[in-house]
Amino acid sequence: MAKEWLVVIIFGGIGAILFGIGLFLKQRNDRKKNHCTLKTTGEVIDYTFSSNNGIRPPVVEFAVNGETFTSKLQYTAVSNISGSWIKETKIKGDKLDHVLKVKQNKHFSRNPMAGLFPLGSKLTVFYDPENPKKNYVERLAPNMIDKIFMGCGMLIWVAGIILYFVLRR
């Protein structure tokens, strides 16, 4: 009997921890959405250093009350179709969609974001009036990691319950 309860406690604990992490991440994203109520115009000054198959989103500089801040345009995901037969880089769909769809030859293509958002171009930045370091550019890209943590937590918790009944036999 103790073995069954140990399984429930271990699986339930791990599931609860993962679910809790996911809930924390979701609430953090929701707070950002609710608190970033003011907007200003920022200027593209660079492109991110980290690259997702040659996709380097713009870095935007903006000022609030005389203080300068930077932010970057974020995407939930980048869907990249790459092949040696592709001659020129093309963005499919809306460049501000949550999922950026790119068709390119990643071995020879330049950063397509430089063509979409040239240096000096203007983008809207939403920021928290109490803390402008909390901000996002153009739109808040939904984060899938919170859903992944919550889903995994629930699955592990359910697996623990199922194992409890299996081991009880």
DSSP file (Angstrom, degrees, kcal/mol; ACC not computed):
  #  RESIDUE AA STRUCTURE BP1 BP2  ACC     N-H-->O    O-->H-N    N-H-->O    O-->H-N    TCO  KAPPA ALPHA  PHI   PSI    X-CA   Y-CA   Z-CA
    1    1 A M     >        0   0    0      0, 0.0     4,-1.5     0, 0.0     5,-0.2   0.000 360.0 360.0 360.0 -35.1    0.0    0.0    0.0
    2    2 A A  H  >  +     0   0    0      1,-0.2     4,-2.2     2,-0.2     5,-0.2   0.847 360.0  59.1 -68.0 -33.1    2.9    2.4    0.7
    3    3 A K  H  > S+     0   0    0      1,-0.2     4,-1.9     2,-0.2    -1,-0.2   0.893 103.9  50.5 -63.7 -39.6    4.3    1.9   -2.7
    4    4 A E  H  > S+     0   0    0      1,-0.2     4,-2.0     2,-0.2    -1,-0.2   0.914 111.7  47.0 -64.3 -42.4    1.1    3.1   -4.4
    5    5 A W  H  X S+     0   0    0     -4,-1.5     4,-2.7     1,-0.2    -1,-0.2   0.847 107.8  56.3 -69.8 -32.7    1.0    6.3   -2.3
    6    6 A L  H  X S+     0   0    0     -4,-2.2     4,-2.7     2,-0.2     5,-0.2   0.910 107.3  49.5 -63.3 -41.5    4.7    6.9   -2.9
    7    7 A V  H  X S+     0   0    0     -4,-1.9     4,-2.8     2,-0.2     5,-0.4   0.925 112.0  48.2 -61.3 -45.3    3.9    6.9   -6.7
    8    8 A V  H  X S+     0   0    0     -4,-2.0     4,-2.7     1,-0.2     5,-0.3   0.916 113.3  47.5 -62.2 -43.6    1.0    9.3   -6.2
    9    9 A I  H  X S+     0   0    0     -4,-2.7     4,-2.4     2,-0.2    -2,-0.2   0.924 116.1  43.4 -65.4 -44.5    3.1   11.6   -4.1
   10   10 A I  H  X S+     0   0    0     -4,-2.7     4,-2.6     2,-0.2     5,-0.2   0.966 120.7  39.2 -66.5 -52.8    6.1   11.6   -6.5
   11   11 A F  H  X S+     0   0    0     -4,-2.8     4,-2.7    -5,-0.2     5,-0.2   0.911 118.2  49.3 -65.1 -41.2    4.0   12.0   -9.7
   12   12 A G  H  X S+     0   0    0     -4,-2.7     4,-2.6    -5,-0.4    -1,-0.2   0.905 112.5  48.2 -63.9 -41.1    1.6   14.4   -8.1
   13   13 A G  H  X S+     0   0    0     -4,-2.4     4,-2.4    -5,-0.3    -2,-0.2   0.932 114.0  44.7 -65.5 -46.6    4.5   16.5   -6.7
   14   14 A I  H  X S+     0   0    0     -4,-2.6     4,-2.5     2,-0.2     5,-0.2   0.922 115.1  49.3 -63.7 -43.3    6.3   16.7  -10.0
   15   15 A G  H  X S+     0   0    0     -4,-2.7     4,-2.6    -5,-0.2    -2,-0.2   0.910 111.6  48.7 -61.2 -43.3    3.1   17.4  -11.9
   16   16 A A  H  X S+     0   0    0     -4,-2.6     4,-2.6    -5,-0.2    -1,-0.2   0.894 110.9  50.4 -65.5 -39.8    2.1   20.2   -9.4
   17   17 A I  H  X S+     0   0    0     -4,-2.4     4,-2.3     2,-0.2    -2,-0.2   0.942 113.3  44.8 -63.9 -47.3    5.6   21.8   -9.7
   18   18 A L  H  X S+     0   0    0     -4,-2.5     4,-2.3     2,-0.2    -2,-0.2   0.920 114.6  48.8 -63.3 -43.3    5.5   21.8  -13.5
   19   19 A F  H  X S+     0   0    0     -4,-2.6     4,-2.5    -5,-0.2    -1,-0.2   0.907 110.7  51.8 -62.3 -41.0    1.9   23.1  -13.5
   20   20 A G  H  X S+     0   0    0     -4,-2.6     4,-2.5     2,-0.2    -2,-0.2   0.891 108.4  50.3 -62.6 -41.0    2.9   25.8  -11.0
   21   21 A I  H  X S+     0   0    0     -4,-2.3     4,-2.4     2,-0.2    -1,-0.2   0.926 111.7  48.7 -62.5 -44.2    5.8   26.9  -13.2
   22   22 A G  H  X S+     0   0    0     -4,-2.3     4,-2.2     1,-0.2    -2,-0.2   0.897 111.2  49.6 -62.2 -40.9    3.5   27.1  -16.2
   23   23 A L  H  X S+     0   0    0     -4,-2.5     4,-2.6     2,-0.2    -1,-0.2   0.899 110.0  51.2 -65.4 -41.1    0.9   29.1  -14.2
   24   24 A F  H  X S+     0   0    0     -4,-2.5     4,-2.2     2,-0.2    -2,-0.2   0.926 111.1  47.8 -60.6 -45.3    3.6   31.5  -13.1
   25   25 A L  H  X S+     0   0    0     -4,-2.4     4,-2.0     2,-0.2    -2,-0.2   0.888 112.2  49.8 -64.8 -39.2    4.8   32.0  -16.7
   26   26 A K  H  X S+     0   0    0     -4,-2.2     4,-2.5     2,-0.2    -2,-0.2   0.925 111.3  48.0 -65.0 -44.6    1.2   32.6  -17.9
   27   27 A Q  H  X S+     0   0    0     -4,-2.6     4,-2.7     1,-0.2    -2,-0.2   0.875 109.5  53.6 -65.2 -36.3    0.5   35.1  -15.1
   28   28 A R  H  X S+     0   0    0     -4,-2.2     4,-1.9     2,-0.2    -1,-0.2   0.915 111.2  45.7 -63.1 -42.8    3.8   36.9  -15.9
   29   29 A N  H  X S+     0   0    0     -4,-2.0     4,-2.0     2,-0.2    -2,-0.2   0.895 113.0  50.1 -66.8 -40.4    2.8   37.2  -19.5
   30   30 A D  H  X S+     0   0    0     -4,-2.5     4,-2.4     2,-0.2    -2,-0.2   0.894 109.1  52.1 -64.9 -40.3   -0.8   38.4  -18.6
   31   31 A R  H  X S+     0   0    0     -4,-2.7     4,-2.6     2,-0.2     5,-0.3   0.910 108.1  51.4 -61.7 -41.6    0.7   41.0  -16.2
   32   32 A K  H  X S+     0   0    0     -4,-1.9     4,-1.9     1,-0.2    -1,-0.2   0.925 111.1  48.0 -60.9 -43.8    2.8   42.3  -19.0
   33   33 A K  H  < S+     0   0    0     -4,-2.0    -2,-0.2     1,-0.2    -1,-0.2   0.900 116.3  43.3 -63.0 -41.8   -0.2   42.6  -21.3
   34   34 A N  H  < S+     0   0    0     -4,-2.4    -2,-0.2     1,-0.2    -1,-0.2   0.794 118.0  43.4 -77.1 -29.1   -2.3   44.3  -18.6
   35   35 A H  H  < S+     0   0    0     -4,-2.6     2,-2.0    -5,-0.2     3,-0.3   0.728  91.5  81.1 -92.0 -23.0    0.4   46.7  -17.4
   36   36 A C     <  +     0   0    0     -4,-1.9    92,-0.3    -5,-0.3    -1,-0.2  -0.553  54.2 139.2 -84.2  79.2    1.9   47.9  -20.7
   37   37 A T        +     0   0    0     -2,-2.0     2,-0.3    90,-0.4    -1,-0.2   0.642  45.6  71.6-101.6 -18.3   -0.8   50.4  -21.3
   38   38 A L  E     -A  127   0A   0     89,-1.8    89,-2.9    -3,-0.3     2,-0.3  -0.716  63.6-159.3 -99.9 152.3    1.1   53.3  -22.8
   39   39 A K  E     +A  126   0A   0     -2,-0.3     2,-0.3    87,-0.2    87,-0.2  -0.951  14.0 169.1-132.3 154.1    2.6   53.4  -26.2
   40   40 A T  E     -A  125   0A   0     85,-2.3    85,-3.0    -2,-0.3     2,-0.5  -0.880  38.1 -95.7-145.7 175.2    5.3   55.4  -27.9
   41   41 A T  E     -A  124   0A   0     -2,-0.3    22,-0.4    83,-0.2     2,-0.3  -0.868  37.9-170.0-102.8 132.0    7.3   55.2  -31.2
   42   42 A G  E     -A  123   0A   0     81,-3.6    81,-2.2    -2,-0.5     2,-0.4  -0.727  15.3-128.4-114.7 167.7   10.6   53.5  -31.2
   43   43 A E  E     -AB 122  61A   0     18,-2.7    18,-2.9    -2,-0.3     2,-0.4  -0.949  21.8-116.7-121.0 136.5   13.3   53.4  -33.9
   44   44 A V  E     + B   0  60A   0     77,-2.6    76,-2.9    -2,-0.4    16,-0.2  -0.575  40.8 163.7 -70.2 121.4   15.1   50.3  -35.2
   45   45 A I  E     -     0   0A   0     14,-2.6     2,-0.3    -2,-0.4    -1,-0.2   0.570  59.9 -18.1-115.0 -15.8   18.7   50.6  -34.3
   46   46 A D  E     - B   0  59A   0     13,-1.2    13,-2.9    72,-0.1     2,-0.3  -0.925  64.1-101.6-168.7-174.4   20.0   47.1  -34.8
   47   47 A Y  E     - B   0  58A   0     11,-0.3    25,-0.0    -2,-0.3    64,-0.0  -0.968  48.1 -88.9-129.2 147.9   19.0   43.4  -35.1
   48   48 A T        -     0   0    0      9,-3.1    11,-0.0    -2,-0.3    -1,-0.0  -0.131  27.3-136.5 -56.6 149.8   19.3   40.8  -32.4
   49   49 A F  S    S+     0   0    0      2,-0.1     2,-0.1     7,-0.0    -1,-0.1   0.905  84.4  78.7 -74.1 -42.8   22.5   38.9  -32.1
   50   50 A S  S    S-     0   0    0      1,-0.0     2,-0.4     7,-0.0    -2,-0.0  -0.442  73.4-151.4 -70.9 142.0   20.9   35.5  -31.7
   51   51 A S        -     0   0    0     -2,-0.1     2,-0.7     5,-0.1     5,-0.2  -0.926  18.9-157.1-121.2 137.7   19.7   34.0  -34.9
   52   52 A N  B >  S-E   55   0B   0      3,-1.8     3,-0.9    -2,-0.4    -2,-0.0  -0.823  89.3 -40.6-108.9  87.3   16.9   31.6  -35.7
   53   53 A N  T 3  S-     0   0    0     -2,-0.7    -1,-0.1     1,-0.2     3,-0.1   0.888 123.1 -42.1  57.0  43.1   18.1   30.2  -39.0
   54   54 A G  T 3  S+     0   0    0      1,-0.3     2,-0.7    57,-0.1    -1,-0.2   0.444 109.0 127.0  87.5   0.1   19.3   33.6  -40.2
   55   55 A I  B <   +E   52   0B   0     -3,-0.9    -3,-1.8    56,-0.1    -1,-0.3  -0.831  31.1 175.4 -93.9 114.9   16.2   35.5  -38.8
   56   56 A R        -     0   0    0     -2,-0.7    -5,-0.1    -5,-0.2    57,-0.0  -0.873  20.7-144.7-123.6  96.8   17.3   38.3  -36.6
   57   57 A P        -     0   0    0      0, 0.0    -9,-3.1     0, 0.0     2,-0.1  -0.132  31.2 -90.0 -59.9 156.2   14.4   40.5  -35.4
   58   58 A P  E     -B   47   0A   0      0, 0.0    15,-1.8     0, 0.0     2,-0.5  -0.328  26.1-136.6 -71.8 147.8   14.9   44.2  -35.0
   59   59 A V  E     -BC  46  72A   0    -13,-2.9   -14,-2.6    13,-0.2   -13,-1.2  -0.904  24.7-155.8 -98.6 129.2   16.1   45.9  -31.8
   60   60 A V  E     -BC  44  71A   0     11,-3.4    11,-2.3    -2,-0.5     2,-0.4  -0.909   6.1-155.1-115.2 132.7   14.1   49.0  -31.1
   61   61 A E  E     +BC  43  70A   0    -18,-2.9   -18,-2.7    -2,-0.4     2,-0.3  -0.882  20.8 168.3-105.6 136.4   15.2   52.0  -29.1
   62   62 A F  E     - C   0  69A   0      7,-2.6     7,-3.2    -2,-0.4     2,-0.4  -0.967  24.0-133.8-144.4 159.5   12.6   54.3  -27.4
   63   63 A A  E     - C   0  68A   0    -22,-0.4     2,-0.4    -2,-0.3     5,-0.2  -0.936  14.6-177.4-121.4 139.6   12.6   57.1  -24.9
   64   64 A V  E >  S- C   0  67A   0      3,-2.6     3,-2.1    -2,-0.4    -2,-0.0  -0.984  78.6 -16.5-133.6 121.3   10.3   57.6  -21.9
   65   65 A N  T 3  S-     0   0    0     -2,-0.4     3,-0.1     1,-0.3    -1,-0.1   0.863 128.6 -52.5  51.9  41.2   10.7   60.7  -19.7
   66   66 A G  T 3  S+     0   0    0      1,-0.2     2,-0.4     0, 0.0    -1,-0.3   0.380 114.9 114.6  81.5  -5.2   14.1   61.4  -21.2
   67   67 A E  E <   -C   64   0A   0     -3,-2.1    -3,-2.6     0, 0.0     2,-0.4  -0.838  60.2-135.4-101.8 137.4   15.4   57.9  -20.4
   68   68 A T  E     +C   63   0A   0     -2,-0.4     2,-0.3    -5,-0.2    -5,-0.2  -0.736  25.1 176.3 -97.3 137.7   16.3   55.5  -23.3
   69   69 A F  E     -C   62   0A   0     -7,-3.2    -7,-2.6    -2,-0.4     2,-0.3  -0.896  16.2-143.9-131.6 160.3   15.3   51.9  -23.4
   70   70 A T  E     +C   61   0A   0     -2,-0.3     2,-0.3    -9,-0.2    -9,-0.2  -0.940  20.4 165.7-125.4 153.3   15.7   49.1  -25.9
   71   71 A S  E     -C   60   0A   0    -11,-2.3   -11,-3.4    -2,-0.3     2,-0.4  -0.905  22.6-132.1-149.2 173.3   13.3   46.2  -26.8
   72   72 A K  E     -C   59   0A   0     -2,-0.3    65,-0.6   -13,-0.3     2,-0.4  -0.984  23.9-107.5-136.5 150.8   13.0   43.7  -29.6
   73   73 A L        -     0   0    0    -15,-1.8     2,-0.3    -2,-0.4    65,-0.1  -0.597  43.5-158.7 -71.8 128.5   10.3   42.4  -31.8
   74   74 A Q        -     0   0    0     63,-0.4     2,-0.3    -2,-0.4    65,-0.1  -0.855  12.0-161.1-117.5 149.9    9.4   38.9  -30.7
   75   75 A Y        -     0   0    0     -2,-0.3    24,-0.2     1,-0.1     3,-0.1  -0.925  23.7-135.7-122.4 149.1    7.6   36.0  -32.4
   76   76 A T  S    S-     0   0    0     22,-2.4     2,-0.3    -2,-0.3    68,-0.2   0.907  89.4 -14.5 -66.3 -41.4    6.0   33.0  -30.9
   77   77 A A  E     -f   99   0C   0     21,-1.2    23,-2.1    -3,-0.1     2,-0.5  -0.981  58.3-132.4-155.8 160.8    7.7   30.8  -33.5
   78   78 A V  E     -f  100   0C   0     -2,-0.3     2,-0.7    21,-0.2    23,-0.2  -0.981  15.4-157.1-121.3 118.3    9.5   31.1  -36.8
   79   79 A S  E     -f  101   0C   0     21,-3.1    23,-3.1    -2,-0.5     2,-0.6  -0.857  17.9-168.7 -95.2 114.3    8.4   28.7  -39.5
   80   80 A N  E     -f  102   0C   0     -2,-0.7     2,-0.6    21,-0.2    23,-0.2  -0.914  16.7-170.7-115.7 117.3   11.3   28.3  -41.9
   81   81 A I  E     +f  103   0C   0     21,-3.3    23,-2.9    -2,-0.6     2,-0.4  -0.932  23.0 175.8-102.1 117.6   11.1   26.7  -45.3
   82   82 A S  E     +f  104   0C   0     -2,-0.6     2,-0.3    21,-0.2    23,-0.2  -0.953  10.1 147.3-128.8 142.4   14.7   26.4  -46.6
   83   83 A G    >   -     0   0    0     21,-1.1     3,-1.3    -2,-0.4    24,-0.1  -0.963  52.2-116.7-167.1 154.8   16.2   24.8  -49.6
   84   84 A S  T 3  S+     0   0    0     -2,-0.3    21,-0.1     1,-0.3    -1,-0.1   0.710 112.0  62.8 -69.5 -19.1   19.0   25.2  -52.0
   85   85 A W  T 3  S+     0   0    0     -3,-0.0     2,-0.5     2,-0.0    -1,-0.3   0.615  79.2  99.2 -79.6 -13.1   16.5   25.8  -54.9
   86   86 A I    <   -     0   0    0     -3,-1.3    -3,-0.1     1,-0.2     3,-0.1  -0.650  50.9-175.5 -80.7 121.8   15.2   28.9  -53.2
   87   87 A K        +     0   0    0     -2,-0.5     2,-0.3     1,-0.2    -1,-0.2   0.859  63.1  25.8 -88.8 -38.3   16.7   32.0  -54.9
   88   88 A E  S    S-     0   0    0     21,-0.1     2,-0.3    16,-0.1    -1,-0.2  -0.955  80.3-110.2-132.4 150.4   15.4   34.9  -52.8
   89   89 A T        -     0   0    0     -2,-0.3     2,-0.4    15,-0.1    15,-0.2  -0.562  37.1-178.2 -77.8 134.0   14.1   35.2  -49.3
   90   90 A K  E     -G  103   0C   0     13,-2.6    13,-2.9    -2,-0.3     2,-0.6  -0.997  23.7-140.8-135.3 139.1   10.4   35.9  -48.9
   91   91 A I  E     -G  102   0C   0     -2,-0.4     2,-0.5    11,-0.2    11,-0.2  -0.876  22.4-147.7 -93.7 125.0    8.2   36.4  -45.9
   92   92 A K  E     -G  101   0C   0      9,-3.0     9,-0.7    -2,-0.6     2,-0.1  -0.821  60.1 -10.7 -96.4 129.7    4.9   34.6  -46.3
   93   93 A G  S    S-     0   0    0     -2,-0.5     2,-0.3     7,-0.1    -2,-0.1  -0.436 116.2  -8.2  83.9-160.0    1.9   36.3  -44.7
   94   94 A D    >   -     0   0    0      1,-0.1     3,-1.5    -2,-0.1     7,-0.2  -0.563  52.6-144.7 -79.5 130.9    2.0   39.2  -42.3
   95   95 A K  T 3  S+     0   0    0     -2,-0.3    -1,-0.1     1,-0.3    -3,-0.0   0.661 102.5  49.7 -69.1 -15.2    5.4   40.3  -41.0
   96   96 A L  T 3  S+     0   0    0      3,-0.0    -1,-0.3    42,-0.0     4,-0.1   0.268  82.5 122.3-106.1  10.0    3.8   41.1  -37.6
   97   97 A D  S <  S-     0   0    0     -3,-1.5   -21,-0.1     2,-0.1    42,-0.1  -0.279  76.5-113.6 -64.7 159.5    2.0   37.8  -37.2
   98   98 A H  S    S+     0   0    0      1,-0.2   -22,-2.4   -23,-0.1   -21,-1.2   0.834 108.9  48.3 -66.2 -31.9    2.8   35.8  -34.1
   99   99 A V  E    S-f   77   0C   0    -23,-0.2     2,-0.5   -24,-0.2   -21,-0.2  -0.950  83.6-146.9-111.6 118.1    4.4   33.1  -36.2
  100  100 A L  E     -f   78   0C   0    -23,-2.1   -21,-3.1    -2,-0.6     2,-0.6  -0.725   9.3-156.3 -85.7 125.6    6.8   34.4  -38.8
  101  101 A K  E     -fG  79  92C   0     -9,-0.7    -9,-3.0    -2,-0.5     2,-0.4  -0.911  16.4-179.5-107.7 117.5    6.7   32.3  -42.0
  102  102 A V  E     -fG  80  91C   0    -23,-3.1   -21,-3.3    -2,-0.6     2,-0.5  -0.942  19.6-164.3-123.4 136.4   10.0   32.5  -44.0
  103  103 A K  E     +fG  81  90C   0    -13,-2.9   -13,-2.6    -2,-0.4     2,-0.3  -0.979  39.6 129.8-116.9 116.7   11.0   30.9  -47.3
  104  104 A Q  E     -f   82   0C   0    -23,-2.9   -21,-1.1    -2,-0.5     2,-0.8  -0.975  65.9-110.0-158.2 165.6   14.7   31.1  -47.8
  105  105 A N    >>  -     0   0    0     -2,-0.3     4,-2.4   -23,-0.2     3,-1.6  -0.903  35.8-163.4 -99.4  97.6   18.0   29.5  -48.7
  106  106 A K  T 34 S+     0   0    0     -2,-0.8    -1,-0.1     1,-0.3   -22,-0.1   0.656  81.7  60.6 -65.4 -14.9   19.5   29.8  -45.2
  107  107 A H  T 34 S+     0   0    0      1,-0.1    -1,-0.3   -24,-0.1   -23,-0.0   0.760 122.8  17.8 -81.4 -24.0   23.0   29.2  -46.4
  108  108 A F  T <4 S+     0   0    0     -3,-1.6    -2,-0.2     2,-0.1     2,-0.1   0.507  99.8 104.6-123.9  -9.1   23.1   32.2  -48.7
  109  109 A S     <  -     0   0    0     -4,-2.4     2,-0.2     1,-0.1   -21,-0.1  -0.459  59.3-136.6 -79.9 147.3   20.2   34.5  -47.6
  110  110 A R        -     0   0    0     -2,-0.1    -2,-0.1     1,-0.1    -1,-0.1  -0.441  49.7 -67.0 -87.5 171.9   20.8   37.7  -45.6
  111  111 A N    >   -     0   0    0      1,-0.2     3,-1.2    -2,-0.2     4,-0.5  -0.474  44.5-156.8 -61.2 112.2   18.6   38.6  -42.6
  112  112 A P  T >> S+     0   0    0      0, 0.0     4,-1.5     0, 0.0     3,-0.6   0.713  86.4  71.5 -67.6 -17.7   15.2   39.2  -44.2
  113  113 A M  H 3> S+     0   0    0      1,-0.2     4,-3.4     2,-0.2   -58,-0.1   0.808  86.7  64.4 -67.6 -28.2   14.2   41.4  -41.3
  114  114 A A  H <4 S+     0   0    0     -3,-1.2    -1,-0.2     1,-0.2     5,-0.1   0.845 105.5  44.8 -64.6 -32.5   16.6   44.1  -42.5
  115  115 A G  H <4 S+     0   0    0     -3,-0.6    -1,-0.2    -4,-0.5    -2,-0.2   0.840 117.8  43.4 -77.0 -34.4   14.5   44.5  -45.6
  116  116 A L  H  < S+     0   0    0     -4,-1.5    -2,-0.2     1,-0.3    -3,-0.2   0.880 130.3  23.2 -77.8 -39.7   11.2   44.5  -43.7
  117  117 A F  S  < S-     0   0    0     -4,-3.4    -1,-0.3    -5,-0.1    -2,-0.1  -0.706  84.6-164.6-128.3  78.3   12.4   46.8  -40.8
  118  118 A P    >   -     0   0    0      0, 0.0     3,-2.4     0, 0.0   -74,-0.3  -0.193  39.3 -81.0 -63.0 155.9   15.3   48.9  -42.1
  119  119 A L  T 3  S+     0   0    0      1,-0.3   -74,-0.2    -5,-0.1     3,-0.1  -0.321 121.1  26.3 -54.1 135.1   17.5   50.7  -39.7
  120  120 A G  T 3  S+     0   0    0    -76,-2.9    -1,-0.3     1,-0.3   -75,-0.1   0.266  88.9 133.9  91.4 -11.4   15.8   54.0  -38.7
  121  121 A S    <   -     0   0    0     -3,-2.4   -77,-2.6   -77,-0.1     2,-0.4  -0.349  55.4-117.0 -71.6 157.7   12.3   52.7  -39.3
  122  122 A K  E     +A   43   0A   0    -79,-0.2     2,-0.3    -3,-0.1   -79,-0.2  -0.773  32.1 176.6-102.8 137.4    9.6   53.3  -36.7
  123  123 A L  E     -A   42   0A   0    -81,-2.2   -81,-3.6    -2,-0.4     2,-0.4  -0.965  32.9-108.9-134.1 152.2    7.8   50.7  -34.7
  124  124 A T  E     -A   41   0A   0     -2,-0.3    14,-3.2   -83,-0.2     2,-0.5  -0.653  29.7-162.6 -83.1 134.1    5.2   51.1  -31.9
  125  125 A V  E     -AD  40 137A   0    -85,-3.0   -85,-2.3    -2,-0.4     2,-0.4  -0.976   4.5-156.4-118.6 127.4    6.4   50.1  -28.4
  126  126 A F  E     +AD  39 136A   0     10,-2.8    10,-2.2    -2,-0.5     2,-0.3  -0.869  24.0 175.8 -99.2 135.2    3.9   49.4  -25.6
  127  127 A Y  E     -AD  38 135A   0    -89,-2.9   -89,-1.8    -2,-0.4   -90,-0.4  -0.943  37.9-103.9-142.2 160.4    5.4   49.9  -22.1
  128  128 A D  E >   - D   0 131A   0      6,-2.2     3,-0.6     3,-0.6     6,-0.2  -0.737  27.1-145.5 -81.3 120.4    4.5   49.8  -18.4
  129  129 A P  T 3  S+     0   0    0      0, 0.0    -1,-0.1     0, 0.0   -93,-0.1   0.790 100.2  47.8 -61.1 -26.5    4.3   53.5  -17.2
  130  130 A E  T 3  S+     0   0    0      1,-0.3    -2,-0.0   -95,-0.2   -95,-0.0   0.742 131.1  16.3 -83.8 -24.5    5.7   52.5  -13.8
  131  131 A N  E X   -D  128   0A   0     -3,-0.6     3,-2.5     3,-0.2    -3,-0.6  -0.663  63.1-172.5-149.9  87.3    8.5   50.4  -15.2
  132  132 A P  E 3  S+     0   0A   0      0, 0.0    -1,-0.1     0, 0.0    -2,-0.0   0.629  80.4  77.6 -61.3 -12.3    9.3   51.1  -18.9
  133  133 A K  E 3  S+     0   0A   0      1,-0.1     2,-0.8    -5,-0.1   -63,-0.0   0.769  82.7  74.5 -65.7 -23.1   11.8   48.2  -18.9
  134  134 A K  E <  S+     0   0A   0     -3,-2.5    -6,-2.2    -6,-0.2     2,-0.3  -0.826  77.0 119.5 -90.2 110.3    8.6   46.0  -19.1
  135  135 A N  E     -D  127   0A   0     -2,-0.8     2,-0.3    -8,-0.2    -8,-0.2  -0.940  45.0-149.5-158.4 172.7    7.6   46.5  -22.7
  136  136 A Y  E     -D  126   0A   0    -10,-2.2   -10,-2.8    -2,-0.3     2,-0.5  -0.978  24.2-115.5-153.3 156.3    6.9   44.8  -26.0
  137  137 A V  E    S-D  125   0A   0    -65,-0.6     2,-2.8    -2,-0.3   -63,-0.4  -0.828  78.3 -34.2-101.1 127.0    7.1   45.9  -29.7
  138  138 A E  S    S+     0   0    0    -14,-3.2     2,-0.3    -2,-0.5   -13,-0.1  -0.266 127.6   2.7  66.6 -55.2    4.0   46.2  -31.9
  139  139 A R  S    S-     0   0    0     -2,-2.8     2,-0.7   -65,-0.1   -65,-0.3  -0.984  78.5-103.4-156.8 153.4    2.1   43.3  -30.3
  140  140 A L        -     0   0    0     -2,-0.3   -42,-0.1    -4,-0.1    -2,-0.1  -0.724  35.1-141.0 -84.5 115.0    2.6   40.8  -27.5
  141  141 A A        -     0   0    0     -2,-0.7   -66,-0.1     1,-0.1   -44,-0.0  -0.629  23.5-116.9 -76.2 123.4    3.5   37.5  -29.0
  142  142 A P        -     0   0    0      0, 0.0     2,-0.5     0, 0.0    -1,-0.1  -0.328  24.4-133.7 -62.1 142.8    1.8   34.7  -27.0
  143  143 A N        -     0   0    0      1,-0.1     4,-0.4  -118,-0.1     3,-0.3  -0.859  14.9-166.8-101.5 127.2    4.3   32.4  -25.3
  144  144 A M  S  > S+     0   0    0     -2,-0.5     4,-2.0   -68,-0.2     3,-0.2   0.636  74.0  82.1 -86.8 -14.8    3.7   28.6  -25.7
  145  145 A I  H  > S+     0   0    0      1,-0.2     4,-2.4     2,-0.2     5,-0.2   0.844  87.5  55.6 -64.0 -33.2    6.1   27.5  -22.9
  146  146 A D  H  > S+     0   0    0     -3,-0.3     4,-2.4     1,-0.2    -1,-0.2   0.912 109.1  46.9 -64.8 -40.6    3.5   28.2  -20.2
  147  147 A K  H  > S+     0   0    0     -4,-0.4     4,-2.6    -3,-0.2    -2,-0.2   0.866 110.9  52.9 -67.3 -36.2    1.0   25.9  -21.9
  148  148 A I  H  X S+     0   0    0     -4,-2.0     4,-2.6     2,-0.2     5,-0.2   0.934 111.1  45.8 -65.2 -46.2    3.7   23.2  -22.4
  149  149 A F  H  X S+     0   0    0     -4,-2.4     4,-2.5     2,-0.2    -2,-0.2   0.932 115.3  46.4 -62.6 -45.6    4.6   23.3  -18.7
  150  150 A M  H  X S+     0   0    0     -4,-2.4     4,-2.3     2,-0.2    -2,-0.2   0.912 114.0  48.6 -64.9 -40.9    0.9   23.2  -17.6
  151  151 A G  H  X S+     0   0    0     -4,-2.6     4,-2.5     2,-0.2    -2,-0.2   0.923 112.9  46.7 -64.6 -44.6    0.1   20.4  -20.0
  152  152 A C  H  X S+     0   0    0     -4,-2.6     4,-2.6     2,-0.2     5,-0.2   0.903 111.3  52.8 -63.8 -40.7    3.1   18.3  -18.9
  153  153 A G  H  X S+     0   0    0     -4,-2.5     4,-2.2    -5,-0.2    -2,-0.2   0.924 111.0  46.2 -60.0 -44.8    2.2   18.9  -15.3
  154  154 A M  H  X S+     0   0    0     -4,-2.3     4,-2.8     2,-0.2     5,-0.2   0.913 112.3  50.8 -64.6 -42.7   -1.3   17.7  -15.8
  155  155 A L  H  X S+     0   0    0     -4,-2.5     4,-2.6     1,-0.2    -2,-0.2   0.915 111.9  46.5 -62.6 -43.0   -0.2   14.6  -17.8
  156  156 A I  H  X S+     0   0    0     -4,-2.6     4,-2.0     2,-0.2    -1,-0.2   0.898 112.6  50.6 -66.7 -39.4    2.3   13.6  -15.1
  157  157 A W  H  X S+     0   0    0     -4,-2.2     4,-1.7    -5,-0.2    -2,-0.2   0.931 112.7  45.8 -63.0 -45.7   -0.3   14.1  -12.4
  158  158 A V  H  X S+     0   0    0     -4,-2.8     4,-2.6     1,-0.2    -2,-0.2   0.896 110.1  54.8 -64.6 -40.0   -2.9   12.0  -14.3
  159  159 A A  H  X S+     0   0    0     -4,-2.6     4,-2.6     1,-0.2    -1,-0.2   0.878 106.2  52.7 -60.8 -37.2   -0.2    9.3  -15.0
  160  160 A G  H  X S+     0   0    0     -4,-2.0     4,-1.9     2,-0.2    -1,-0.2   0.898 109.5  47.8 -64.4 -40.9    0.4    9.2  -11.2
  161  161 A I  H  X S+     0   0    0     -4,-1.7     4,-1.8     2,-0.2    -2,-0.2   0.925 112.8  48.4 -65.4 -44.4   -3.3    8.6  -10.5
  162  162 A I  H  X S+     0   0    0     -4,-2.6     4,-2.1     1,-0.2    -2,-0.2   0.927 111.3  50.3 -62.2 -44.4   -3.5    5.9  -13.2
  163  163 A L  H  X S+     0   0    0     -4,-2.6     4,-3.0     1,-0.2     5,-0.2   0.866 105.0  58.8 -61.6 -35.9   -0.4    4.2  -11.8
  164  164 A Y  H  X S+     0   0    0     -4,-1.9     4,-1.3     1,-0.2    -1,-0.2   0.940 109.9  41.9 -57.1 -48.2   -1.9    4.3   -8.4
  165  165 A F  H  X S+     0   0    0     -4,-1.8     4,-0.5     2,-0.2    -1,-0.2   0.839 114.8  51.2 -71.7 -31.9   -4.9    2.3   -9.5
  166  166 A V  H >< S+     0   0    0     -4,-2.1     3,-0.9     1,-0.2    -2,-0.2   0.925 112.1  45.9 -68.0 -44.4   -2.7   -0.1  -11.6
  167  167 A L  H 3< S+     0   0    0     -4,-3.0    -2,-0.2     1,-0.2    -1,-0.2   0.740 102.5  67.0 -71.4 -22.6   -0.4   -0.8   -8.7
  168  168 A R  H 3<        0   0    0     -4,-1.3    -1,-0.2     1,-0.3    -2,-0.2   0.720 360.0 360.0 -70.0 -21.3   -3.3   -1.3   -6.3
  169  169 A R    <<        0   0    0     -3,-0.9    -1,-0.3    -4,-0.5    -2,-0.1   0.496 360.0 360.0 -67.4 360.0   -4.4   -4.5   -8.1
